[in-house]
Amino acid sequence: MLKALDCVARLAGAFNRMRALDQHARQSSPSPLDSHPAHLDHPTQGARLRAIWLNVNRACNLRCSWCYVRGAQYSHRDEMSLETAARLLEIATPLGVKKVILIGGEPTLWRPLFSFIRVCKDLGVRTTLVTNGVRFSEDPFWEAYKAQPCSGISVSIKAFNPKSFRDATGTSNFEEVARGLRRALNAPDSSASVVFSGNDPVDLLETARFSAACGARNLGISPSTPAFHNRTASGSRASDPRAFAQGILAAYHPLHTLFGGQISFSLKLPLCLWPKDFVACLIERKQLNTTCQLQHRSGLVFDPAGRLIACNSLYGFPIGMMDSEFGDCMSLFDHIHSEPINKFYDSLNCHASTKCMSCPVQKWCAGGCPLFYSIYDGECMIPGWQQATERDDKEAMRRRCLCTHHHS
């Protein structure tokens, strides 16, 4: 397999021309946000590690049509060892990490789960389990979990009835899953989340009502994002930006009422897709959670082999390998602040358009998830982009739209 830094160079190289154009545009039109200490174009300034995500396995008991793990073929052999997980924890905690998020695959299928939870508790590190809730329907697992629980559970709700569940997950065990969801959502410090494709706001509302009936006290909503399978962008089930925006607008007031305001939106798209007053309302009500760790570099993501990756959807592109680029906290710190890594993140996070540079909500938005630009053009992502007058501005957007097609 390619060395991690070689892979970084190949990924970053695809963004370099776009980055140069963006720099030129910024020089001709300075942004008032450039003085912000945590400005996204300077991710090493103000970056603070708070958490690590451990992809502990690729196995799963569902087959959700939008999931990035499809490209990893749900392999049962692709599993993180307890030794690797404990070592990553040992490396990361001196850098200020106080939280570990366990993801997969499906982490409840991870054999060392309860042993690792115990290790984290001994170190005073919080753990969050991101789960589909299926195994919580099994009495032996439920009893074991109650004896050794995580600090919190984030439960992903897939559908609201047997038909929608079968369509979404390819499985027919809806009643069994519903039993598991009721248990998980009534556990302490539980939260619920829904991936919304944007196709039908009625489905979103029905899923929300089902979540509440199972015991959910809050709900997070996010779009389905592109993933890379076999080094190619896959957007077959990624949310259409315009449809997603309209669906959220249609569903917002019933959702707000249903959960008494305890909802949050990880929109991952340019906020100019929504009316300004709606965005202001979300910000005022603290219901907006738009950017991710990739954009503000507040966390690190590791795959089952212990390799550092930028995000789950880029699982095939490691940007660091344990025992090669890092082996302890200091070498990890040096690696994530090295020139190749900084250039890589800068390229991903550069402005999509000079229109973004003067936007008052840019820090909430960052132009949206960079991966969406691998399958959608500029006008679809940023309304009015075609009316841009600067040639460099159009070219910068074009590069961001195409960049992830050329990463290999």
Residue, then its C-alpha position, 0 to 999 in steps of 0.5 A: m500500500l502507498k505510504a500515507l504521505d504519498c497519498v496525501a501528496r496525491l490528494a493535495g496536488a489535485f487541489n493546488r491549482m484551485r488553491a492558487l486561484d483562490q489565493h489570487a481572488r483573496q488578494s484582490s478582494p480581502s475578506p473581513l473574516d481573514s482576521h478571525p483567529a480560527h478562520l477556516d483558511h488557516p486551520t492550524q490557527g485555533a485548531r483544538l483537538r477535543a475528540i477522536w473517532l474510532n472506526v472500530n469495524r466495517a461489519c454491519n447488520l444493516r445495509c443502508s443505501w447511503c452508507y459509506v461502508r458499502g464501499a468497504q463491503y462490510s468485511h467482518r475481518d476489517e476490525m480494530s484490535l483492542e490493542t490498537a484502540a487502547r494505543l490510539l487512546e494513549i497517543a491522543t489523550p495527552l493532546g487534550v482529547k477527552k472524548v472517544i466516538l465509536i463508529g463503524g460499521e456497527p460498533t455494537l458488533w465489535r467484540p472488544l467493545f465492553s473491554f474498551i469502554r472499561v479502559c476509557k473509564d479508567l482513564g476518565v475519557r468519555t465514550t459515545l456509541v454511534t449505533n443503529g440500535v439493532r443489538f439492543s433488542e438482544d437481551p444478553f447484549w442489553e444486560a451487558y451494556k447496562a453493566q458497562p455502559c458508554s457515557g452516551i449513545s447516539v442512535s441513528i433512526k433509519a425509517f418509521n415502518p416496515k416498508s420504509f425500513r426495508d427500502a432503506t436498510g435492505t432488511s425486514n426486522f423492523e419490529e426487532v429494531a424498534r424494540g432495540l431503539r426503545r431501549a437505547l433511546n431510554a438509556p441515560d444521555s441518549s440522542a437520536s439522529v436521522v439522515f434525510s435525503g431531501n426526497d420527501p419531508v413527509d418521510l422525515l416527519e414520520t421518522a421523527r414521530f417514530s423516534a419520539a414514540c420510541g423515547a427520543r428527547n431530541l433529534g439531529i438531522s443531516p443530509s446524506t453525503p457523497a462517499f468514495h467507492n473504489r477511488t470514485a465519488s459516489g453520489s447515488r444516494a447523496s442529498d440533492p442540495r436544493a431538494f434538501a433545503q426545501g425539505i428542511l424548510a417544509a418540515y422545520h416547524p412541525l419538528h420544532t414543535l414535536f421536540g420542543g425546540q430540541i433539534s439540531f441541523s448538521l446541514k453540511l451545505p452552503l447556508c445561502l440555500w436557505p432564506k436569511d431569516f431562517v438561518a438567523c432563526l436557527i443560529e438564535r435558537k442554537q439549532l445549527n451545527t453545520t461544519c465538521q471536524l474536517q473543517h475546523r480540525s477539532g478531532l481525528v478519525f482513525d480507521p480499523a487499522g489505526r490509520l489516520i483519515a480525514c473523514n469517514s467518506l475518505y476511508g480509502f485515503p489515509i493521511g497518516m499511519m501508526d508506526s510510520e508517521f506517528g507512534d506517540c503523542m508528540s509525533l502525532f502532533d508534529h504530523i498533523h501540523s506538518e506542511p503536507i497535512n496543513k496544505f491538504y486541509d487548506s486545499l479542502n477548506c479553501h473558499a469555493s467563491t469570493k462570494c463566500m469571503s464576505c458572507p456574514v455566516q461563513k464561519w457557520c457554513a464554510g461553503g458546505c462539505p467539500l465532498f458535495y462539490s465532487i458531484y454537484d456544480g457551482e450553481c447547484m451549491i451556491p445560488g447566483w454563482q453563475q452571475a459571478t463576474e470575476r473569471d478567477d472566482k468562476e475558475a476557483m469554483r470549477r476547481r472545487c466542483l471537480c477536485t475530488h474527481h482528480h484526487s487519484 
